[in-house]
């Protein structure tokens, strides 16, 4: 068993939860990549555009 596994196994449950959350966040960032998050931001911004600006973009 490696050092990381022993550290994790000997940590309190609330700290294990934090470690798992951080690990999941890092995996999502590397899995989807920057282009995905840029496009997601564009879609969120697009929802707030006026109708005229949306028609102009088309």
N, C-alpha and C positions, 0 to 999 in steps of 0.2 A: 504494500500500500504506500502510495507516494505521500509526500508532505502535504500537498493540497488536500487530498482526501482525508488525511488524519485531522488537519485543521478544520475542515468542514464538519466531519463527524463529531468532533469534540466541541463545536460551537453550540450556543443555545439556539433554540428553534427560531426565534425572531431574527437572529443574525443569519441563519441558514436561508430564511425567506428573502432577506435583503440580497444575499449572494446570488440566489437563483433569479431574482428579478433583474439584477444587473447583467447577469449572464444572458438572459433572454433578450434584454434590450440590445446588447452587443450583437447577438445573432441576427436580430431583425435588421439592424443597420447594415450589416455585411451581406445579408441575404438579398434585400431589396435594392440596395445601392442608392446613390445620390440622384440618379435620373428619376427613380420612382418617387422620391420625396419632393423633388422639384415639380413634377407633374401633379402630385397631390396638392401642393401649395397653389399651383395654378388653378386647379379645379375649385379649391376653396375660395380663392379670390374671384374667380369667374362668377360664382353665385352672387356676389355683391355688386357686380357691374350693372349699370343701367341697361335698359332694353336697347337703346340707341347704340351703346358701345358694343353690345353683343352682336347686333345686326351688322355693325361695321366690321367686326372681327371675322364674321362669316365671309 
